[in-house]
Amino acid sequence: MKQLIKAKLKGDPIIWGIAFIFSHLSILAVYSASSSLAYRQMHHNTEYYLIRQALLIGGGLAAMWLSHRIDYRYYAAIAKVALWMSIPLLLVTWQYGLKLNEASRWLNIPFINKSFQPSDLAQLSLIIRIAHMLAKQQKNITCFRAACLPMLIWSGLISGLIALTNFSCAILLFATCLTLMFIGRIPIKYLLIIVLTGILVGGGGLIWGQRGRTALKRIEGFIKGTVSFQAEQSYIAIATGGLLGKGPGNSTQRNFLPHPYSDFIYAILIEEYGLIGGIFILVLYLLLLYRSIALLPTASSYYGGILATGISLLIVFQALLNMSIAVGLGPVTGLPLPFVSMGGTSVLFTGIALGILLSIGQGVIDTELIHLQKAVAGIRYNRYKKNGGDE
């Protein structure tokens, strides 16, 4: 049995372990947080969202397994196509998407009648694209036109389109890209230009976006110290959880807290599992970040290392932002807790992202790709790796 698991589940075992722990926590927390809602809306069927979330988590783990079997170097070409596809998808979503809370962030897939969130595709594709451009342009990293300008255009364009429907998601993505560029040795003077561009793009998102007024109102309220109803209920859940919590399924604030199964699931987790449970979840995300960044000097190519860093930053930044909002360290947003909150597209693409991390950890999977890379301009060799590697 151990040999079978080792043969089928390759890559970093700690990342696999983190994914499985999050999977179990997600099913338990979503079931607890959504049981009252299911009882009211699903004809007293309290297991409706339990079964739904279990299937979604299963799909996320399947996506993780499939993506970890693919050589990570192929994702650069896939992301380039996906990034071009995401532009019209984001525009269509802005104008004709399914609306919830005055924001259209989902597209309905014909025939199967399921919703899809294009911003999740755009986020992952942009991080992969930025990582590939950083790796490919390391020799010309100080040239604004060759190295910085393409990254500036892509990050500004995609973040701006996402800001039209989801301002907090756009800010998070742009900040992740900026951090990745800093790690990738983009000069500070160019980063300042990118920051200025981000401010202009963010301003446009607030003016023309669907949630601009709501975002400004929440930021203003946070600065003034005004506590919204959601935040108040979240604080109550955390305060009553104590050190050890009330126990699984014993949350009371799930009956009062809006979206306890998605935006504020961290508050429910602390209420049921206590401060110790909340710290444990935080440590898991930080451990994921550590294991991913550790791939930077050991990956077979600089592209693999910088890609692992970018993907982990995107996941962990979102997790930290979600947790910060639950405890009152930021204005309320609609960002889920990665691989824990209830969701479809988010769980799927987080699974793919984790699978790419596992693929990077394996090094070269497809040896035939080495010969192809020798014939074309590729990304630079990882100078930190002692035992040679492939571009």
C-alpha positions in Angstrom: 0.0 0.0 0.0 2.8 2.4 0.9 4.6 1.7 -2.4 1.3 2.3 -4.3 0.8 5.7 -2.6 4.5 6.6 -3.3 4.1 5.6 -7.0 0.8 7.5 -7.5 1.3 10.6 -5.2 4.6 12.1 -6.3 6.2 15.3 -5.2 6.5 16.9 -1.8 4.7 14.7 0.8 4.2 17.7 3.1 2.2 19.6 0.4 0.1 16.5 -0.1 -0.5 16.3 3.6 -1.5 19.9 3.8 -3.9 19.5 1.0 -5.6 16.4 2.6 -5.9 18.3 6.0 -7.5 21.2 4.3 -9.9 18.9 2.5 -11.1 17.3 5.7 -11.4 20.7 7.4 -13.3 22.1 4.5 -15.9 19.3 4.5 -16.4 19.4 8.2 -16.6 23.3 8.4 -18.8 23.7 5.4 -21.2 21.0 6.7 -21.4 22.7 10.1 -21.7 26.3 8.6 -24.3 25.4 6.0 -26.5 22.9 7.8 -29.0 25.5 8.9 -29.1 27.0 5.4 -29.6 23.6 3.9 -32.4 22.8 6.3 -34.3 26.0 5.3 -33.7 25.9 1.6 -33.3 22.2 0.7 -36.5 20.8 2.2 -34.8 19.9 5.6 -32.0 18.1 3.8 -29.1 19.1 6.0 -26.6 16.9 4.1 -27.1 18.7 0.8 -24.1 21.1 1.0 -22.1 18.3 2.7 -22.4 16.1 -0.3 -21.9 19.0 -2.7 -18.7 20.1 -1.0 -17.4 16.6 -0.7 -17.8 16.2 -4.5 -16.1 19.6 -5.1 -13.2 18.8 -2.9 -12.9 15.4 -4.6 -12.8 17.3 -7.9 -10.1 19.6 -6.6 -8.0 16.7 -5.4 -8.5 15.0 -8.8 -7.4 18.2 -10.5 -4.4 18.4 -8.2 -3.4 14.8 -9.0 -3.8 15.3 -12.8 -1.8 18.5 -12.8 1.0 17.1 -10.7 1.5 14.4 -13.4 2.2 17.0 -16.1 5.7 18.5 -16.5 5.4 22.0 -15.1 7.3 23.5 -18.1 4.2 22.8 -20.3 2.1 25.2 -18.2 3.9 28.2 -19.7 2.3 27.6 -23.1 -1.0 26.6 -21.6 -1.1 29.8 -19.5 -0.4 32.0 -22.5 -3.4 30.7 -24.3 -5.6 30.8 -21.2 -4.6 34.4 -20.5 -5.8 35.5 -24.0 -9.0 33.5 -23.4 -9.6 35.1 -20.1 -9.8 38.7 -21.5 -13.1 38.2 -23.4 -14.4 36.0 -20.6 -13.8 38.7 -18.1 -15.5 41.3 -20.3 -18.5 39.1 -20.9 -18.7 38.4 -17.2 -18.7 42.1 -16.4 -21.6 42.8 -18.8 -23.6 39.6 -18.9 -22.5 37.5 -15.9 -24.7 36.1 -13.2 -25.2 38.8 -10.5 -24.9 38.2 -6.8 -24.7 41.1 -4.3 -24.7 43.6 -7.2 -21.6 42.0 -8.8 -21.5 39.7 -11.8 -18.5 37.4 -11.2 -19.8 34.2 -12.7 -20.7 32.9 -16.2 -23.3 30.2 -16.6 -22.0 27.2 -18.6 -24.6 26.1 -21.2 -26.2 22.6 -21.1 -24.8 21.7 -17.7 -26.3 24.8 -15.9 -23.2 25.3 -13.7 -21.4 28.6 -13.0 -17.8 29.4 -13.7 -15.7 32.2 -12.3 -13.2 33.4 -15.0 -11.2 35.5 -12.5 -9.8 32.2 -11.0 -8.6 31.1 -14.5 -7.1 34.6 -15.1 -5.3 34.8 -11.7 -3.5 31.5 -12.1 -2.7 32.1 -15.8 -1.2 35.5 -15.0 1.1 34.2 -12.3 2.4 31.5 -14.5 2.9 34.0 -17.4 4.7 36.5 -15.1 7.0 33.8 -13.7 7.9 32.6 -17.2 8.6 36.1 -18.4 10.8 36.8 -15.4 12.8 33.6 -15.9 13.2 34.2 -19.7 14.3 37.8 -19.3 16.8 37.4 -16.4 19.7 38.5 -18.7 17.8 41.6 -19.7 16.1 42.2 -16.4 17.3 45.8 -16.2 15.8 46.7 -19.7 12.4 48.3 -19.2 11.1 47.7 -22.7 12.1 44.0 -23.0 11.6 42.8 -19.4 9.3 45.1 -17.5 6.9 46.5 -20.0 5.2 43.2 -21.0 4.7 42.3 -17.4 3.3 45.8 -16.7 0.8 45.5 -19.5 -0.4 42.0 -18.6 -0.6 42.6 -14.8 -2.4 45.9 -15.3 -4.8 44.6 -18.0 -5.9 41.5 -16.1 -6.1 43.1 -12.7 -8.0 46.0 -14.2 -10.6 43.7 -15.9 -11.0 41.7 -12.6 -11.4 45.0 -10.7 -14.6 45.7 -12.7 -16.4 43.0 -10.8 -14.1 42.1 -7.8 -12.0 44.9 -6.6 -10.4 43.0 -3.6 -9.4 40.1 -5.9 -7.8 42.5 -8.3 -5.8 44.2 -5.5 -4.6 40.9 -4.2 -3.5 39.7 -7.7 -1.7 42.9 -8.5 0.1 42.8 -5.1 1.2 39.2 -5.8 2.5 40.1 -9.2 4.4 43.0 -7.7 6.0 40.9 -5.0 6.9 38.2 -7.6 8.6 40.9 -9.8 10.5 42.1 -6.8 11.8 38.6 -6.1 12.5 38.2 -9.8 15.0 41.2 -9.6 12.9 43.8 -11.4 14.7 47.2 -10.5 13.0 49.3 -7.8 12.6 52.3 -10.1 10.5 50.1 -12.5 8.5 48.7 -9.6 7.5 52.2 -8.7 6.2 52.7 -12.2 4.2 49.5 -11.9 2.8 50.7 -8.5 1.7 54.0 -10.1 0.1 52.1 -12.9 -1.7 49.9 -10.4 -3.1 53.0 -8.6 -4.4 54.3 -11.9 -5.9 50.9 -12.8 -7.4 50.6 -9.4 -8.9 54.0 -9.6 -10.5 53.0 -13.0 -11.9 49.9 -11.3 -13.5 52.0 -8.6 -15.0 54.4 -11.1 -16.3 51.9 -13.7 -16.5 48.8 -11.6 -19.8 47.3 -10.3 -18.6 47.4 -6.6 -16.6 50.6 -6.6 -19.0 52.4 -4.2 -19.3 49.4 -1.9 -15.5 49.1 -1.8 -15.0 52.7 -0.9 -17.7 52.6 1.7 -16.1 49.5 3.4 -12.6 51.1 3.3 -14.0 54.3 4.8 -15.9 52.4 7.5 -12.8 50.4 8.4 -10.6 53.6 8.7 -13.3 55.2 10.9 -13.6 52.1 13.0 -17.2 51.4 12.1 -18.0 47.7 12.7 -20.3 46.1 10.1 -22.9 43.5 11.0 -20.7 40.8 9.3 -17.6 41.8 11.3 -19.5 42.0 14.5 -20.9 38.5 14.2 -17.4 37.2 13.2 -15.9 38.8 16.4 -18.6 37.1 18.5 -17.8 33.7 16.9 -14.1 34.1 17.6 -14.6 35.5 21.1 -16.9 32.7 22.2 -14.6 30.0 20.7 -12.1 30.5 23.4 -8.9 28.4 23.5 -10.2 25.0 22.6 -13.5 25.9 20.9 -17.1 24.6 21.2 -16.4 21.4 19.3 -17.2 20.4 15.7 -20.7 21.2 14.6 -21.5 23.3 17.7 -21.3 26.8 16.2 -24.1 29.2 17.1 -23.0 32.2 15.0 -23.5 30.2 11.8 -27.2 31.1 12.3 -26.4 34.9 12.3 -23.2 35.3 10.3 -23.7 36.1 6.6 -21.9 33.6 4.3 -20.3 31.6 7.2 -19.4 28.8 4.7 -17.3 31.0 2.5 -16.2 34.5 3.3 -16.2 34.0 7.1 -15.5 30.3 7.4 -12.4 31.1 9.4 -14.5 32.6 12.2 -16.6 29.4 12.3 -13.4 27.3 12.5 -12.1 29.3 15.5 -15.5 29.1 17.2 -15.6 25.3 16.8 -11.9 24.5 17.2 -10.7 27.4 19.3 -7.7 29.6 19.1 -5.5 26.5 18.8 -7.4 25.4 15.7 -7.1 28.9 14.2 -3.3 29.0 14.7 -3.0 25.5 13.3 -4.7 26.6 10.1 -2.4 29.7 9.9 0.7 27.5 10.4 -0.4 25.2 7.6 -0.6 28.0 5.1 2.8 29.4 6.2 4.2 25.9 5.9 2.9 25.7 2.4 4.6 29.0 1.6 7.9 27.8 3.2 7.9 24.5 1.3 7.2 26.3 -2.0 9.8 29.0 -1.6 12.3 26.3 -0.7 12.0 25.1 -4.3 13.5 28.3 -5.6 17.2 27.3 -5.1 16.6 23.6 -5.7 14.3 23.5 -8.7 15.8 22.2 -12.0 15.2 25.6 -13.6 14.8 29.2 -12.4 11.4 29.2 -14.0 10.3 26.3 -11.7 11.5 28.1 -8.6 10.0 31.5 -9.4 6.7 29.8 -10.5 6.5 27.9 -7.2 7.0 31.1 -5.3 4.4 33.0 -7.3 1.7 30.3 -6.9 2.3 29.9 -3.2 2.2 33.7 -2.7 -1.1 33.9 -4.4 -2.7 31.2 -2.3 -1.2 32.3 1.0 -1.8 36.1 0.5 -5.5 35.3 -0.1 -5.6 33.1 3.0 -4.0 35.7 5.1 -6.3 38.4 3.8 -9.4 36.2 4.5 -8.2 35.4 8.1 -7.3 39.1 8.7 -10.8 40.2 7.8 -12.3 37.6 10.1 -10.3 39.0 13.1 -10.9 42.6 12.2 -7.5 43.6 10.6 -9.0 44.6 7.3 -12.2 45.8 5.6 -14.8 43.1 4.6 -14.2 41.5 1.2 -15.6 38.5 -0.6 -12.5 36.4 -0.9 -12.8 32.7 0.2 -10.3 30.8 2.3 -8.4 28.7 -0.4 -9.3 25.0 -0.5 -11.4 25.4 2.7 -14.4 27.7 1.9 -17.3 26.4 -0.1 -16.9 27.0 -3.8 -16.5 25.3 -7.2 -14.1 27.2 -9.4 -12.0 28.3 -6.5 -11.5 24.8 -5.2 -10.7 23.5 -8.7 -8.1 26.1 -9.6 -6.5 25.9 -6.1 -6.2 22.1 -6.7 -4.5 22.8 -10.0 -2.2 25.3 -8.4 -1.1 22.8 -5.7 -0.6 20.2 -8.4 1.8 22.5 -10.3 3.8 22.9 -7.0 4.0 19.2 -6.8 5.1 18.9 -10.4 7.9 21.5 -9.8 9.1 19.5 -6.8 9.5 16.4 -9.0 11.9 18.2 -11.4 12.0 17.0 -15.0 9.1 14.7 -15.8 9.1 14.7 -19.6 12.8 14.2 -20.7 11.8 14.7 -24.3 11.1 18.3 -23.6 14.8 18.9 -22.9 15.6 18.4 -26.6 12.9 20.7 -27.7 14.1 23.5 -25.4 17.6 23.3 -26.8 16.2 24.2 -30.2 14.3 27.3 -29.1 14.9 30.3 -26.8 14.1 29.2 -23.3 14.3 30.3 -19.8 17.6 30.6 -18.0 19.4 27.9 -16.0 19.0 28.0 -12.2 22.4 29.3 -11.1 21.6 28.3 -7.6 21.5 24.6 -8.4 24.7 22.8 -7.9 24.0 19.7 -10.0 23.1 21.0 -13.4 19.6 21.4 -14.6 17.7 22.2 -17.7 16.3 25.4 -18.9 
